[in-house]
């Protein structure tokens, strides 16, 4: 059983002599004035009352959606593989629940790992701006950690929500340190960079670590961050979220045992990279102490995007655009689309290598293919979970359409989830030209999914592995999360 | 895809690769097909020295605070397969966590080997392999262990030659966290006998576990970079074994392994079965440390000792109070420039501290980095008289740097000494006797004589050993606490 260490204030650091004789005097700010220290203080000082009604509402929606996609994700091959790995390499440990698998429990960090993998396994999880998948990195870790706590002192629903929001907030703050983070990523997969940090922050919060240990948790996590984009669109991508969750939790646990790391990890120090190693441009900002007059969470200003189908966010624009063309075609024709009608298809999308795939060969690639999602929506009127099955992917009609796609990257279409658009132009053999354009798909933060739509998505997802009474119970529990005294009510329904 | 002119070609390291093969696939193929027949005497000798030294520093490292924290943390995991924790007679851990803590032990005091281009190659690989050996159903011979070890080293060396950035003292990512995990994955894949495709995927999966920022060097977390490299490389190989796939072009792409470097020019691994194959270790040896501190410190200590010697020879009655100013001429590298270290970790990464320790004590040893020693008034006094210069011609590269120490007395006398190559550097390797002595001192702090001598014997003859599990038994032969108390010696 983990004993939550409440450490007294650390002894004051030995005074460092600033030697006038030294030519290169390393000017170091006093430990309390650093960006890193401000983050540590924030995590330890934030309180329930800092959560506004809007933030509570939005984060509960994120929690529900995240659990739902995690549950359906537990039916995937990559999840199975990750689970088997954990079960072979480690013994069963009766502690933390595995999504959707009755009776399966693992050590907390391993549960965080597999549940994180599940959450991102189908690319169905939430997306934020600047771009990352915030919930999958944080929720599995805080749930697993809650399972670890003694049964007579489980966190309340509000404890859980606060920790969750800390984890999301830290991610948002870190992404605002660079311009690079604003665009569709090219180098490091963002969840592997900020997700680990968010998980560490959330877990440090839930463990009630003091500000110094919170700071060390972040610094330890920085050494566990960073995975290259090249593994996106492969079977390994979900592990980026799984590992973010797991390693962030580990970092917090190690910090709670007294492990120390760089006190300047978030600060910009010339010649020695800290968290800045992951960005080409990096300008960190301190976080104001919430005790001095409140705190406004980023989630208040910038909502989340939820996905309607399991594919990269960019796909949602072309799918909606293509779906509107499908409606037009269905309106004028025999009711189904035939490739024979289509001469060619032009897609106007932002330039981004890893989501430009003319002929995807796996479900992972298909989820990262403008072409595939546009053609699926053109053919079927929508893209769904079923669109990525081997059968659907192999349909001759679909392949025929795919072979007729031309890609265009207009200058006014930036690779940025806040400003991009998707346009689909279909030239019919008869000479007619049909165009659809989507600036804001339904589910984007500018056009958020209604609570009903979100609940429907959750029911469809959770219903693949849980009986309907548990599904409904989960919807109720999450809705009431800020009012329940013991989060076991939530933890016990996940499988 | 257009292949850029690689650094490997500059060094004449490419050979004929199979046609139609990407770079990553060539690595996968080589990891799979390199065989014991390719191990030369030179490589066997050098890698045995690395294994012995690594075990010694690892054993000594099991008495550090960071090791104990990691051990406590790791004990909360359960598993059916268990692997030995070095220096503990009655404790085992899940194999990943054994690799983790033993790797941490190896790097805990910055006492482990260093290569050029710069990384600590052995600590990322050996703990993973030894943990894995204990779980395999069939016997692993010493030669097989040696082969897997060398595969892990070779892959690291090859990867570092993909960029110019890697040739200098690092600034962004800590190299063991970048190439170490890849080496561990390759070595583990070799020992597991994975197929070429699986070896390729092991590397791809490992790449997503690479990359820790340099800012955590000079802190208590630095050793975890090696521990995690060992652990996560092993994990990557095991995930590949059960079929997980990553990007099979991970080494080919800028947005793959290239993300860790500003300039990135990969090239294929030559066909390992061709007669032209040459291990990098054959041509580029490692450096072994005499002091548990960053490699750069070794130059400044040798120079400081020499300058001190000159001062003493000139004036037998000298005392340090007569030194007005100490000037250090060193390469520019922020993370080893620390004018007033507060922790042992900072002290191990401080030109100033190591120079002053040498001047004060006429030696720098394991004991020099204790809290009591760091906070000595006399030392602090000396530190206040240090100034650091970074001459243009002092390149921040372990292959090219030098250190100069100039002592100016109050009477205006000046004594200067310079070190270009410290004893233990690859240009001036430790003798066999001195390497074994270092091992004995380190290992004796934890193991009984039987264990210490047993390890020296087994490693010395490893290519003839038929079953490696014996290593584990020796690594667990601890001496009694009474003996440990009295076995502390200084190098």
Interface residues (C-beta under 8 A of the other chain):
Chain A: X2 X13 X14 X16 X17 X18 X19 X21 X22 X23 X24 X25 X26 X78 X81 X82 X84 X85 X88 X89 X90 X91 X92 X93 X107 X109 X110 X186 X187 X188 X189 X192 X219 X220 X222 X223 X224 X225 X226 X227 X228 X229 X230 X231 X233 X234 X235 X236 X239 X240 X243 X250 X253 X254 X257 X258 X259 X260 X261 X262 X264 X265 X269 X270 X271 X272 X273 X274 X275 X276 X277 X278 X353 X354
Chain B: X66 X69 X70 X72 X73 X76 X77 X78 X79 X80 X81 X94 X95 X96 X171 X172 X173 X174 X177 X204 X205 X207 X208 X209 X210 X211 X212 X213 X214 X215 X216 X217 X218 X219 X220 X221 X224 X225 X228 X235 X238 X239 X242 X243 X244 X245 X246 X247 X249 X250 X253 X255 X256 X257 X258 X259 X260 X325 X332 X333 X334 X335 X337 X338 X339 X340 X342 X352 X375 X380 X383 X384 X385 X386 X387 X388 X389 X390
